[in-house]
Amino acid sequence: MRKQKQRDHFAGSMLARGMAPCMISALGLAAADMADAVVIGRRMGETGLAAVSLSLPVFMVINLFMHGFGSGGSIRFARLLGEGQEKEAQKSFSMVMETAVAMGILAIVERLLLPELLGILGAPAENPELYQASRTYVQIIVMGTPLFFISYILQYYLRNDDLQRLAGFGFTVGNGADILLNILLVLVLHQGVAGAAWATLAGQLITIFIFLAGLCRENHHLR
């Protein structure tokens, strides 16, 4: 009974510590997604909104792999650390990251199939305005696939390594930068869907930088 109470207390404590950063991250992601739609819709109207909407299946495929690698890999990482197998945990992390980055780079090759992909998504070449807007947006997003993989996978590992605050902070700041850059590139500099896509990738880069800087700081303190 005492051990059960201890486990319940530990689970409740960990849930409380992780809940706020997770909620903040979710709100930041939702705000960034809405910013894309609102800013693009304001500048380009129906064509811009359609281009962003048609890219959603591409995002879903990217999400499928990055969340799969991040969730499964981080759980195995945490289990190995709990068993005292630090070297195996590090090897597992390296393998997941290398595989994910390789798949992200491989996804860039799919740019060669963009005409066929856009036709399937509903942006045929017969509608040149929509086709070009969708092609520009999807092309840039696909080029940034490795960034999405690194950013989201690192976030999972940070959470499982008791660094929920760093994960939440980096993700929220990155999404905030995405929103601000959307406004700057699309509304001020008139870069259209390309500006929105580049703002998204820049947000991921900022998130990765914060994660790595935070990890370096943590390692420095441990020394």
Residue, then its C-alpha position, 0 to 999 in steps of 0.5 A: m500500500r505504501k509503495q502504491k501511494q509513493r507511485d501515485h504521488f510520483a505520477g501526480s507530481m510528474l503530471a503537474r510538472g509536465m502539464a503547464p509546459c505541454m499546454i503552453s506548447a499546444l497553445g503556441l502551435a495553435a496560434a502559429d497555425m492560425a497566424d498562417a491562415v489569418v495573415i495569408g488570407r488577409r494578403m492573398g484571399e481565397t488563393g492563399l488560404a487554399a494553398v495553405s489548406l492543400s498543404l495539410p496532407v503533407f504536414m500530416v505525413i511529416n507529423l506521422f513520422m516525426h511524432g512516431f520517431g519522437s514518441g517511440g524513441s524517447i520512451r526507449f531512451a528513458r527506459l534505458l536511462g532508468e535501467g542505467q544503460e547510458k551508453e545504450a540510451q545515447k546510441s538509441f538517441s543517435m540512431v533515431m536522429e540519424t534515421a529521422v534526418a536521413m528520411g527528412i533529406l530523402a523527402i526533399v527528393e520528392r520535390l521532383l514529384l510535386p506536379e503529380l502530388l499537387g494534382i492529387l491534393g487538388a491544385p491542378a496545373e489548369n489553375p495556374e494561380l492556385y497551382q503556383a501558390s501551392r507549389t511554392y508553399v509545399q516546396i519550401i515546407v518539404m525542403g524544411t522537413p529535416l528541421f521539423f524532424i529535429s525540432y519535434i524529436l528533440q522536444y520529446y527527448l527533452r520532456n522525457d529527460d526531465l527538461q519540460r520547461l526547456a522544451g515548452f520554452g523553446f517550442t513557444v518562442g519558436n512559434g511566437a517567432d513564426i507569428l511575428l515573421n509571418i506578419l513581417l514577411v507577408l503583410v509588410l514585405h509582401q512575400g506571399v505564401a513563400g513568406a509564410a513558409w519561410a517564417t515557419l521554417a525560421g520558427q523551427l530553426i529558432t526552436i532548435f537553437i534554443f533547445l541546443a543552447g539549453l542543453c549546452r547550459e545544462n551540461h555546463h552546470l552538471r560539470 
